[in-house]
Amino acid sequence: MIKSDTIQSRGPSEGTDSIKDQKTVINKGKVYPVCYRCAQVPKNGLYDGFRIRGMFFCSDCQRELYSADQDTPEYREFLVLIQGLLF
């Protein structure tokens, strides 16, 4: 499934513990790509995935695509996403 982000207003100290627990990459003023499918920042930045028409797919989703059987919903989800970018 495609994950979506919800924007929540928090104070500067609120929620920092939960962010650290989720192994999130801290931005520190840099621009990182976000996966078009799972909306996660890849561990190795730009070199941890591929792009199609400017949209980034992380290496984890890339592995899922390569290993998915053609009859599975995951494979069909990838087809819909990629077709949306190409056509």
Distance bins in CASP14 RR format, pairs under 12 A and 6 or more apart:
PFRMAT RR
TARGET T0000
AUTHOR 0000-0000-0000
RMODE 2
METHOD distances of the structure
MODEL  1
1 37 0 0 0 0 1 0 0 0 0 0 0
1 38 0 0 0 0 1 0 0 0 0 0 0
1 39 0 0 0 0 0 1 0 0 0 0 0
1 61 0 0 0 0 0 1 0 0 0 0 0
1 64 0 0 0 0 0 1 0 0 0 0 0
1 73 0 0 0 0 1 0 0 0 0 0 0
1 74 0 0 0 0 1 0 0 0 0 0 0
1 76 0 0 0 0 0 1 0 0 0 0 0
1 77 1 0 0 1 0 0 0 0 0 0 0
1 80 0 0 0 0 0 1 0 0 0 0 0
1 81 0 0 0 0 0 1 0 0 0 0 0
2 35 0 0 0 0 1 0 0 0 0 0 0
2 36 0 0 0 0 1 0 0 0 0 0 0
2 37 1 0 0 1 0 0 0 0 0 0 0
2 38 1 0 0 1 0 0 0 0 0 0 0
2 39 1 0 0 1 0 0 0 0 0 0 0
2 40 0 0 0 0 0 1 0 0 0 0 0
2 61 0 0 0 0 0 1 0 0 0 0 0
2 73 0 0 0 0 0 1 0 0 0 0 0
2 74 0 0 0 0 0 1 0 0 0 0 0
2 77 1 0 0 1 0 0 0 0 0 0 0
2 78 0 0 0 0 0 1 0 0 0 0 0
2 80 0 0 0 0 1 0 0 0 0 0 0
2 81 1 0 0 1 0 0 0 0 0 0 0
3 34 0 0 0 0 0 1 0 0 0 0 0
3 35 0 0 0 0 1 0 0 0 0 0 0
3 36 0 0 0 0 0 1 0 0 0 0 0
3 37 0 0 0 0 1 0 0 0 0 0 0
3 38 1 0 1 0 0 0 0 0 0 0 0
3 39 1 0 1 0 0 0 0 0 0 0 0
3 40 1 0 0 1 0 0 0 0 0 0 0
3 58 0 0 0 0 0 1 0 0 0 0 0
3 61 0 0 0 0 0 1 0 0 0 0 0
3 77 0 0 0 0 0 1 0 0 0 0 0
4 34 0 0 0 0 0 1 0 0 0 0 0
4 37 0 0 0 0 0 1 0 0 0 0 0
4 38 0 0 0 0 0 1 0 0 0 0 0
4 39 1 0 0 1 0 0 0 0 0 0 0
5 24 0 0 0 0 0 1 0 0 0 0 0
5 34 0 0 0 0 1 0 0 0 0 0 0
5 35 0 0 0 0 0 1 0 0 0 0 0
5 38 0 0 0 0 0 1 0 0 0 0 0
5 39 1 0 1 0 0 0 0 0 0 0 0
5 40 0 0 0 0 1 0 0 0 0 0 0
5 41 0 0 0 0 0 1 0 0 0 0 0
6 39 0 0 0 0 0 1 0 0 0 0 0
8 14 0 0 0 0 1 0 0 0 0 0 0
8 15 0 0 0 0 1 0 0 0 0 0 0
8 18 0 0 0 0 0 1 0 0 0 0 0
8 19 0 0 0 0 0 1 0 0 0 0 0
9 15 0 0 0 0 0 1 0 0 0 0 0
10 16 0 0 0 0 1 0 0 0 0 0 0
10 17 0 0 0 0 0 1 0 0 0 0 0
10 18 0 0 0 0 0 1 0 0 0 0 0
10 19 0 0 0 0 1 0 0 0 0 0 0
13 19 0 0 0 0 0 1 0 0 0 0 0
15 21 0 0 0 0 1 0 0 0 0 0 0
15 22 0 0 0 0 0 1 0 0 0 0 0
15 24 0 0 0 0 0 1 0 0 0 0 0
16 22 0 0 0 0 0 1 0 0 0 0 0
16 24 0 0 0 0 0 1 0 0 0 0 0
16 26 0 0 0 0 1 0 0 0 0 0 0
17 24 0 0 0 0 0 1 0 0 0 0 0
18 24 0 0 0 0 1 0 0 0 0 0 0
19 25 0 0 0 0 0 1 0 0 0 0 0
19 26 1 0 0 1 0 0 0 0 0 0 0
19 27 0 0 0 0 0 1 0 0 0 0 0
19 41 0 0 0 0 0 1 0 0 0 0 0
20 26 0 0 0 0 1 0 0 0 0 0 0
22 40 0 0 0 0 1 0 0 0 0 0 0
22 41 0 0 0 0 0 1 0 0 0 0 0
23 40 0 0 0 0 0 1 0 0 0 0 0
23 41 0 0 0 0 0 1 0 0 0 0 0
23 43 0 0 0 0 1 0 0 0 0 0 0
24 32 0 0 0 0 0 1 0 0 0 0 0
24 34 0 0 0 0 0 1 0 0 0 0 0
24 39 0 0 0 0 0 1 0 0 0 0 0
24 40 0 0 0 0 1 0 0 0 0 0 0
24 41 1 0 0 1 0 0 0 0 0 0 0
24 42 0 0 0 0 0 1 0 0 0 0 0
24 43 0 0 0 0 0 1 0 0 0 0 0
25 31 0 0 0 0 0 1 0 0 0 0 0
25 32 1 0 0 1 0 0 0 0 0 0 0
25 33 0 0 0 0 0 1 0 0 0 0 0
25 34 0 0 0 0 0 1 0 0 0 0 0
25 35 0 0 0 0 0 1 0 0 0 0 0
25 40 0 0 0 0 1 0 0 0 0 0 0
25 41 1 0 1 0 0 0 0 0 0 0 0
25 42 1 0 0 1 0 0 0 0 0 0 0
25 43 1 0 0 1 0 0 0 0 0 0 0
25 44 0 0 0 0 1 0 0 0 0 0 0
25 45 0 0 0 0 1 0 0 0 0 0 0
25 48 0 0 0 0 0 1 0 0 0 0 0
25 58 0 0 0 0 0 1 0 0 0 0 0
26 32 0 0 0 0 1 0 0 0 0 0 0
26 41 0 0 0 0 1 0 0 0 0 0 0
27 33 0 0 0 0 0 1 0 0 0 0 0
27 34 0 0 0 0 0 1 0 0 0 0 0
27 41 0 0 0 0 1 0 0 0 0 0 0
27 45 0 0 0 0 0 1 0 0 0 0 0
28 41 0 0 0 0 0 1 0 0 0 0 0
30 41 0 0 0 0 0 1 0 0 0 0 0
30 45 0 0 0 0 1 0 0 0 0 0 0
30 46 0 0 0 0 0 1 0 0 0 0 0
31 41 0 0 0 0 0 1 0 0 0 0 0
31 45 0 0 0 0 1 0 0 0 0 0 0
31 46 0 0 0 0 1 0 0 0 0 0 0
31 56 0 0 0 0 0 1 0 0 0 0 0
32 40 0 0 0 0 1 0 0 0 0 0 0
32 41 1 0 1 0 0 0 0 0 0 0 0
32 42 1 0 0 1 0 0 0 0 0 0 0
32 43 0 0 0 0 1 0 0 0 0 0 0
32 44 0 0 0 0 1 0 0 0 0 0 0
32 45 1 0 1 0 0 0 0 0 0 0 0
32 46 0 0 0 0 1 0 0 0 0 0 0
32 47 0 0 0 0 0 1 0 0 0 0 0
32 48 0 0 0 0 1 0 0 0 0 0 0
32 49 0 0 0 0 0 1 0 0 0 0 0
32 56 0 0 0 0 1 0 0 0 0 0 0
32 58 0 0 0 0 0 1 0 0 0 0 0
33 39 0 0 0 0 0 1 0 0 0 0 0
33 40 0 0 0 0 1 0 0 0 0 0 0
33 41 1 0 0 1 0 0 0 0 0 0 0
33 42 1 0 0 1 0 0 0 0 0 0 0
33 43 0 0 0 0 0 1 0 0 0 0 0
33 44 0 0 0 0 0 1 0 0 0 0 0
33 45 1 0 0 1 0 0 0 0 0 0 0
33 46 1 0 1 0 0 0 0 0 0 0 0
33 47 0 0 0 0 1 0 0 0 0 0 0
33 48 0 0 0 0 1 0 0 0 0 0 0
33 49 0 0 0 0 1 0 0 0 0 0 0
33 50 0 0 0 0 0 1 0 0 0 0 0
33 51 0 0 0 0 1 0 0 0 0 0 0
33 54 0 0 0 0 1 0 0 0 0 0 0
33 55 0 0 0 0 1 0 0 0 0 0 0
33 56 1 1 0 0 0 0 0 0 0 0 0
33 57 0 0 0 0 1 0 0 0 0 0 0
33 58 1 0 0 1 0 0 0 0 0 0 0
33 59 0 0 0 0 0 1 0 0 0 0 0
33 61 0 0 0 0 0 1 0 0 0 0 0
34 40 1 0 0 1 0 0 0 0 0 0 0
34 41 1 0 1 0 0 0 0 0 0 0 0
34 42 0 0 0 0 1 0 0 0 0 0 0
34 45 0 0 0 0 0 1 0 0 0 0 0
34 46 0 0 0 0 0 1 0 0 0 0 0
34 48 0 0 0 0 0 1 0 0 0 0 0
34 49 0 0 0 0 0 1 0 0 0 0 0
34 51 0 0 0 0 0 1 0 0 0 0 0
34 54 0 0 0 0 0 1 0 0 0 0 0
34 55 0 0 0 0 1 0 0 0 0 0 0
34 56 1 0 0 1 0 0 0 0 0 0 0
34 57 0 0 0 0 0 1 0 0 0 0 0
34 58 0 0 0 0 1 0 0 0 0 0 0
34 61 0 0 0 0 0 1 0 0 0 0 0
35 41 1 0 0 1 0 0 0 0 0 0 0
35 42 1 0 0 1 0 0 0 0 0 0 0
35 43 0 0 0 0 0 1 0 0 0 0 0
35 45 0 0 0 0 0 1 0 0 0 0 0
35 46 0 0 0 0 0 1 0 0 0 0 0
35 48 0 0 0 0 1 0 0 0 0 0 0
35 49 0 0 0 0 1 0 0 0 0 0 0
35 50 0 0 0 0 0 1 0 0 0 0 0
35 51 0 0 0 0 0 1 0 0 0 0 0
35 52 0 0 0 0 0 1 0 0 0 0 0
35 55 0 0 0 0 1 0 0 0 0 0 0
35 56 1 0 1 0 0 0 0 0 0 0 0
35 57 1 0 1 0 0 0 0 0 0 0 0
35 58 1 1 0 0 0 0 0 0 0 0 0
35 59 0 0 0 0 1 0 0 0 0 0 0
35 60 1 0 0 1 0 0 0 0 0 0 0
35 61 1 0 1 0 0 0 0 0 0 0 0
35 62 0 0 0 0 1 0 0 0 0 0 0
35 64 0 0 0 0 0 1 0 0 0 0 0
35 65 0 0 0 0 0 1 0 0 0 0 0
35 81 0 0 0 0 0 1 0 0 0 0 0
36 42 0 0 0 0 0 1 0 0 0 0 0
36 49 0 0 0 0 0 1 0 0 0 0 0
36 50 0 0 0 0 0 1 0 0 0 0 0
36 51 0 0 0 0 1 0 0 0 0 0 0
36 52 0 0 0 0 1 0 0 0 0 0 0
36 53 0 0 0 0 1 0 0 0 0 0 0
36 54 0 0 0 0 1 0 0 0 0 0 0
36 55 1 0 1 0 0 0 0 0 0 0 0
36 56 1 0 1 0 0 0 0 0 0 0 0
36 57 1 0 1 0 0 0 0 0 0 0 0
36 58 0 0 0 0 1 0 0 0 0 0 0
36 61 0 0 0 0 1 0 0 0 0 0 0
36 62 0 0 0 0 0 1 0 0 0 0 0
36 65 0 0 0 0 0 1 0 0 0 0 0
36 77 0 0 0 0 0 1 0 0 0 0 0
36 78 0 0 0 0 0 1 0 0 0 0 0
36 80 0 0 0 0 0 1 0 0 0 0 0
36 81 1 0 0 1 0 0 0 0 0 0 0
36 82 0 0 0 0 1 0 0 0 0 0 0
36 84 0 0 0 0 0 1 0 0 0 0 0
36 85 1 0 0 1 0 0 0 0 0 0 0
37 49 0 0 0 0 0 1 0 0 0 0 0
37 50 0 0 0 0 0 1 0 0 0 0 0
37 52 0 0 0 0 0 1 0 0 0 0 0
37 55 0 0 0 0 1 0 0 0 0 0 0
37 56 0 0 0 0 1 0 0 0 0 0 0
37 57 1 0 0 1 0 0 0 0 0 0 0
37 58 1 0 0 1 0 0 0 0 0 0 0
37 59 0 0 0 0 0 1 0 0 0 0 0
37 60 0 0 0 0 1 0 0 0 0 0 0
37 61 1 0 1 0 0 0 0 0 0 0 0
37 62 0 0 0 0 1 0 0 0 0 0 0
37 63 0 0 0 0 0 1 0 0 0 0 0
37 64 0 0 0 0 1 0 0 0 0 0 0
37 65 0 0 0 0 1 0 0 0 0 0 0
37 68 0 0 0 0 0 1 0 0 0 0 0
37 74 0 0 0 0 1 0 0 0 0 0 0
37 77 1 0 0 1 0 0 0 0 0 0 0
37 78 1 0 0 1 0 0 0 0 0 0 0
37 79 0 0 0 0 0 1 0 0 0 0 0
37 80 0 0 0 0 0 1 0 0 0 0 0
37 81 1 0 0 1 0 0 0 0 0 0 0
37 82 0 0 0 0 1 0 0 0 0 0 0
37 85 0 0 0 0 0 1 0 0 0 0 0
38 49 0 0 0 0 0 1 0 0 0 0 0
38 56 0 0 0 0 0 1 0 0 0 0 0
38 57 0 0 0 0 1 0 0 0 0 0 0
38 58 1 0 0 1 0 0 0 0 0 0 0
38 59 0 0 0 0 0 1 0 0 0 0 0
38 60 1 0 0 1 0 0 0 0 0 0 0
38 61 1 0 1 0 0 0 0 0 0 0 0
38 62 0 0 0 0 0 1 0 0 0 0 0
38 63 0 0 0 0 0 1 0 0 0 0 0
38 64 0 0 0 0 1 0 0 0 0 0 0
38 65 0 0 0 0 0 1 0 0 0 0 0
38 74 0 0 0 0 0 1 0 0 0 0 0
38 77 0 0 0 0 0 1 0 0 0 0 0
38 78 0 0 0 0 0 1 0 0 0 0 0
38 81 0 0 0 0 0 1 0 0 0 0 0
39 55 0 0 0 0 0 1 0 0 0 0 0
39 56 0 0 0 0 0 1 0 0 0 0 0
39 57 0 0 0 0 0 1 0 0 0 0 0
39 58 0 0 0 0 1 0 0 0 0 0 0
39 60 0 0 0 0 0 1 0 0 0 0 0
39 61 0 0 0 0 0 1 0 0 0 0 0
40 48 0 0 0 0 0 1 0 0 0 0 0
40 49 0 0 0 0 0 1 0 0 0 0 0
40 56 0 0 0 0 0 1 0 0 0 0 0
40 57 0 0 0 0 0 1 0 0 0 0 0
40 58 1 0 0 1 0 0 0 0 0 0 0
40 59 0 0 0 0 0 1 0 0 0 0 0
40 60 1 0 0 1 0 0 0 0 0 0 0
40 61 0 0 0 0 1 0 0 0 0 0 0
41 48 0 0 0 0 1 0 0 0 0 0 0
41 49 0 0 0 0 0 1 0 0 0 0 0
41 56 0 0 0 0 1 0 0 0 0 0 0
41 58 0 0 0 0 1 0 0 0 0 0 0
41 60 0 0 0 0 0 1 0 0 0 0 0
42 48 1 1 0 0 0 0 0 0 0 0 0
42 49 1 0 0 1 0 0 0 0 0 0 0
42 50 0 0 0 0 0 1 0 0 0 0 0
42 51 0 0 0 0 0 1 0 0 0 0 0
42 56 1 0 0 1 0 0 0 0 0 0 0
42 57 0 0 0 0 1 0 0 0 0 0 0
42 58 1 0 1 0 0 0 0 0 0 0 0
42 59 1 0 0 1 0 0 0 0 0 0 0
42 60 1 0 0 1 0 0 0 0 0 0 0
42 61 0 0 0 0 1 0 0 0 0 0 0
42 62 0 0 0 0 1 0 0 0 0 0 0
42 63 0 0 0 0 0 1 0 0 0 0 0
43 49 0 0 0 0 0 1 0 0 0 0 0
43 58 0 0 0 0 1 0 0 0 0 0 0
43 59 0 0 0 0 1 0 0 0 0 0 0
43 60 0 0 0 0 1 0 0 0 0 0 0
44 58 0 0 0 0 1 0 0 0 0 0 0
44 59 1 0 0 1 0 0 0 0 0 0 0
44 60 0 0 0 0 0 1 0 0 0 0 0
45 51 0 0 0 0 0 1 0 0 0 0 0
45 56 0 0 0 0 1 0 0 0 0 0 0
45 58 0 0 0 0 1 0 0 0 0 0 0
45 59 0 0 0 0 1 0 0 0 0 0 0
46 54 0 0 0 0 0 1 0 0 0 0 0
46 56 0 0 0 0 1 0 0 0 0 0 0
46 58 0 0 0 0 0 1 0 0 0 0 0
46 59 0 0 0 0 0 1 0 0 0 0 0
47 56 0 0 0 0 0 1 0 0 0 0 0
47 58 0 0 0 0 0 1 0 0 0 0 0
47 59 0 0 0 0 1 0 0 0 0 0 0
48 56 0 0 0 0 1 0 0 0 0 0 0
48 57 0 0 0 0 0 1 0 0 0 0 0
48 58 1 0 0 1 0 0 0 0 0 0 0
48 59 1 0 1 0 0 0 0 0 0 0 0
48 60 0 0 0 0 1 0 0 0 0 0 0
48 61 0 0 0 0 0 1 0 0 0 0 0
48 62 0 0 0 0 1 0 0 0 0 0 0
48 63 0 0 0 0 0 1 0 0 0 0 0
49 55 0 0 0 0 0 1 0 0 0 0 0
49 56 1 0 0 1 0 0 0 0 0 0 0
49 57 1 0 0 1 0 0 0 0 0 0 0
49 58 1 0 1 0 0 0 0 0 0 0 0
49 59 1 0 1 0 0 0 0 0 0 0 0
49 60 0 0 0 0 1 0 0 0 0 0 0
49 61 0 0 0 0 1 0 0 0 0 0 0
49 62 1 0 1 0 0 0 0 0 0 0 0
49 63 0 0 0 0 1 0 0 0 0 0 0
49 65 0 0 0 0 0 1 0 0 0 0 0
49 66 0 0 0 0 0 1 0 0 0 0 0
50 56 1 0 0 1 0 0 0 0 0 0 0
50 57 1 0 1 0 0 0 0 0 0 0 0
50 58 0 0 0 0 1 0 0 0 0 0 0
50 59 0 0 0 0 1 0 0 0 0 0 0
50 60 0 0 0 0 0 1 0 0 0 0 0
50 61 0 0 0 0 1 0 0 0 0 0 0
50 62 1 0 0 1 0 0 0 0 0 0 0
50 63 0 0 0 0 0 1 0 0 0 0 0
50 65 0 0 0 0 1 0 0 0 0 0 0
50 66 0 0 0 0 0 1 0 0 0 0 0
50 82 0 0 0 0 0 1 0 0 0 0 0
50 85 0 0 0 0 0 1 0 0 0 0 0
51 57 1 0 0 1 0 0 0 0 0 0 0
51 58 0 0 0 0 0 1 0 0 0 0 0
51 62 0 0 0 0 0 1 0 0 0 0 0
51 82 0 0 0 0 0 1 0 0 0 0 0
51 85 0 0 0 0 1 0 0 0 0 0 0
52 61 0 0 0 0 0 1 0 0 0 0 0
52 62 0 0 0 0 0 1 0 0 0 0 0
52 65 0 0 0 0 0 1 0 0 0 0 0
52 78 0 0 0 0 0 1 0 0 0 0 0
52 81 0 0 0 0 1 0 0 0 0 0 0
52 82 1 0 0 1 0 0 0 0 0 0 0
52 83 0 0 0 0 0 1 0 0 0 0 0
52 84 0 0 0 0 1 0 0 0 0 0 0
52 85 1 0 1 0 0 0 0 0 0 0 0
52 86 1 0 0 1 0 0 0 0 0 0 0
52 87 0 0 0 0 0 1 0 0 0 0 0
53 81 0 0 0 0 0 1 0 0 0 0 0
53 82 0 0 0 0 1 0 0 0 0 0 0
53 83 0 0 0 0 0 1 0 0 0 0 0
53 84 0 0 0 0 1 0 0 0 0 0 0
53 85 1 0 1 0 0 0 0 0 0 0 0
53 86 1 0 0 1 0 0 0 0 0 0 0
53 87 0 0 0 0 0 1 0 0 0 0 0
54 85 0 0 0 0 1 0 0 0 0 0 0
54 86 0 0 0 0 0 1 0 0 0 0 0
55 61 0 0 0 0 0 1 0 0 0 0 0
55 81 0 0 0 0 1 0 0 0 0 0 0
55 82 0 0 0 0 1 0 0 0 0 0 0
55 84 0 0 0 0 1 0 0 0 0 0 0
55 85 1 0 1 0 0 0 0 0 0 0 0
55 86 0 0 0 0 0 1 0 0 0 0 0
56 62 0 0 0 0 0 1 0 0 0 0 0
56 81 0 0 0 0 0 1 0 0 0 0 0
56 85 0 0 0 0 0 1 0 0 0 0 0
57 63 0 0 0 0 0 1 0 0 0 0 0
57 64 0 0 0 0 1 0 0 0 0 0 0
57 65 1 0 0 1 0 0 0 0 0 0 0
57 66 0 0 0 0 0 1 0 0 0 0 0
57 77 0 0 0 0 0 1 0 0 0 0 0
57 78 0 0 0 0 1 0 0 0 0 0 0
57 81 0 0 0 0 1 0 0 0 0 0 0
57 82 0 0 0 0 1 0 0 0 0 0 0
57 85 0 0 0 0 1 0 0 0 0 0 0
58 64 0 0 0 0 1 0 0 0 0 0 0
58 65 0 0 0 0 0 1 0 0 0 0 0
59 65 0 0 0 0 0 1 0 0 0 0 0
59 66 0 0 0 0 0 1 0 0 0 0 0
60 66 0 0 0 0 0 1 0 0 0 0 0
60 67 0 0 0 0 0 1 0 0 0 0 0
61 67 0 0 0 0 0 1 0 0 0 0 0
61 68 0 0 0 0 0 1 0 0 0 0 0
61 74 0 0 0 0 1 0 0 0 0 0 0
61 75 0 0 0 0 0 1 0 0 0 0 0
61 77 0 0 0 0 1 0 0 0 0 0 0
61 78 1 0 0 1 0 0 0 0 0 0 0
61 81 0 0 0 0 1 0 0 0 0 0 0
61 82 0 0 0 0 0 1 0 0 0 0 0
62 68 0 0 0 0 0 1 0 0 0 0 0
62 78 0 0 0 0 1 0 0 0 0 0 0
62 82 0 0 0 0 0 1 0 0 0 0 0
63 74 0 0 0 0 0 1 0 0 0 0 0
63 78 0 0 0 0 0 1 0 0 0 0 0
64 72 0 0 0 0 1 0 0 0 0 0 0
64 73 0 0 0 0 0 1 0 0 0 0 0
64 74 1 0 0 1 0 0 0 0 0 0 0
64 75 0 0 0 0 1 0 0 0 0 0 0
64 77 0 0 0 0 1 0 0 0 0 0 0
64 78 1 0 0 1 0 0 0 0 0 0 0
64 81 0 0 0 0 0 1 0 0 0 0 0
65 72 0 0 0 0 0 1 0 0 0 0 0
65 74 1 0 0 1 0 0 0 0 0 0 0
65 75 1 0 0 1 0 0 0 0 0 0 0
65 76 0 0 0 0 0 1 0 0 0 0 0
65 77 0 0 0 0 1 0 0 0 0 0 0
65 78 1 0 1 0 0 0 0 0 0 0 0
65 79 0 0 0 0 1 0 0 0 0 0 0
65 81 0 0 0 0 1 0 0 0 0 0 0
65 82 0 0 0 0 1 0 0 0 0 0 0
66 74 0 0 0 0 0 1 0 0 0 0 0
66 75 0 0 0 0 0 1 0 0 0 0 0
66 78 0 0 0 0 1 0 0 0 0 0 0
67 74 0 0 0 0 1 0 0 0 0 0 0
67 75 0 0 0 0 1 0 0 0 0 0 0
67 78 0 0 0 0 0 1 0 0 0 0 0
68 74 1 0 1 0 0 0 0 0 0 0 0
68 75 1 0 1 0 0 0 0 0 0 0 0
68 76 0 0 0 0 1 0 0 0 0 0 0
68 77 0 0 0 0 1 0 0 0 0 0 0
68 78 1 0 0 1 0 0 0 0 0 0 0
68 79 0 0 0 0 1 0 0 0 0 0 0
69 75 1 0 0 1 0 0 0 0 0 0 0
69 76 0 0 0 0 0 1 0 0 0 0 0
69 78 0 0 0 0 0 1 0 0 0 0 0
70 76 0 0 0 0 1 0 0 0 0 0 0
70 78 0 0 0 0 0 1 0 0 0 0 0
70 79 0 0 0 0 1 0 0 0 0 0 0
71 79 0 0 0 0 0 1 0 0 0 0 0
72 78 0 0 0 0 1 0 0 0 0 0 0
72 79 0 0 0 0 0 1 0 0 0 0 0
73 79 0 0 0 0 0 1 0 0 0 0 0
73 80 0 0 0 0 0 1 0 0 0 0 0
74 80 0 0 0 0 0 1 0 0 0 0 0
74 81 0 0 0 0 0 1 0 0 0 0 0
75 81 0 0 0 0 0 1 0 0 0 0 0
75 82 0 0 0 0 0 1 0 0 0 0 0
76 82 0 0 0 0 0 1 0 0 0 0 0
76 83 0 0 0 0 0 1 0 0 0 0 0
77 83 0 0 0 0 0 1 0 0 0 0 0
77 84 0 0 0 0 0 1 0 0 0 0 0
78 84 0 0 0 0 0 1 0 0 0 0 0
78 85 0 0 0 0 0 1 0 0 0 0 0
79 85 0 0 0 0 0 1 0 0 0 0 0
79 86 0 0 0 0 0 1 0 0 0 0 0
79 87 0 0 0 0 0 1 0 0 0 0 0
80 86 0 0 0 0 0 1 0 0 0 0 0
80 87 0 0 0 0 0 1 0 0 0 0 0
81 87 0 0 0 0 0 1 0 0 0 0 0
END
